[in-house]
Amino acid sequence: MPSLNLYYFDSCPYCQKVLRKIEQLGLKNIEFSDTRANSQHRDKLIKDTGRQTVPCLYIDGKPMHESDDIISWLEANKEKLS
């Protein structure tokens, strides 16, 4: 199972879209890093990607941006994530 960490913040509508999909798929093994609640998460995101755009899903340490891309990846890999 890949290591997953979603960088997000609550008031972001694109993040909410991804969070709803995670809940719908019943995925439990995802770490969540709120970039507004913890500046260290924001700083890491900027250091790694050069931007603070969320949502960003780290898959085995590799960042993926864009909510639709994240959702597509989660749906395509849901069997190995459950």
C-alpha positions in Angstrom: 0.0 0.0 0.0 1.4 3.4 -0.9 2.0 6.0 1.7 -0.5 8.9 1.3 -0.5 12.4 2.8 -3.0 15.0 1.7 -2.0 18.6 2.1 -5.2 20.7 2.4 -7.1 23.4 4.3 -10.7 23.3 5.3 -12.1 26.3 3.5 -10.7 25.2 0.1 -13.5 24.0 -2.1 -11.2 21.8 -4.1 -9.9 20.2 -0.9 -13.4 19.5 0.2 -14.1 17.8 -3.1 -11.1 15.5 -2.5 -12.1 14.9 1.2 -15.6 13.9 0.1 -14.2 11.4 -2.3 -11.8 10.0 0.4 -14.8 9.6 2.7 -17.0 8.1 -0.1 -14.3 5.5 -0.9 -13.9 4.7 2.8 -10.1 5.3 2.7 -8.6 5.2 6.2 -4.8 5.1 5.6 -4.3 8.7 4.6 -2.4 11.3 6.7 -3.8 14.8 6.6 -1.6 17.9 6.8 -3.5 21.2 7.2 -1.4 24.0 5.7 -3.3 26.7 7.4 -3.3 25.2 10.9 0.5 24.3 10.7 2.9 26.5 8.9 5.5 23.7 8.8 3.2 21.8 6.4 2.8 24.9 4.2 6.6 25.4 4.3 7.3 21.8 3.3 4.8 22.1 0.4 6.5 25.2 -0.9 9.9 23.7 -0.5 8.9 20.5 -2.3 6.8 22.0 -5.1 7.6 25.7 -5.3 4.0 26.6 -4.5 1.5 26.4 -1.7 -1.4 25.2 -3.9 -3.8 22.7 -2.3 -5.0 20.0 -2.5 -1.8 18.2 -2.9 -1.6 14.4 -2.4 1.8 13.0 -1.7 2.0 9.4 -3.0 5.0 7.7 -1.6 6.6 11.1 -1.2 5.8 12.4 -4.7 3.4 15.3 -4.8 0.3 15.3 -7.1 -1.7 18.6 -7.5 -5.2 19.2 -9.0 -8.3 17.8 -7.3 -9.6 16.0 -10.4 -6.2 14.3 -10.9 -6.1 13.3 -7.2 -9.7 11.9 -7.4 -9.0 10.0 -10.6 -5.9 8.5 -9.0 -7.8 7.5 -5.8 -10.6 5.9 -7.8 -8.2 4.0 -10.1 -6.2 2.7 -7.0 -9.0 2.2 -4.5 -8.6 -1.6 -4.4 -5.0 -1.4 -3.2 -5.8 1.5 -0.8 -8.6 -0.3 1.1 
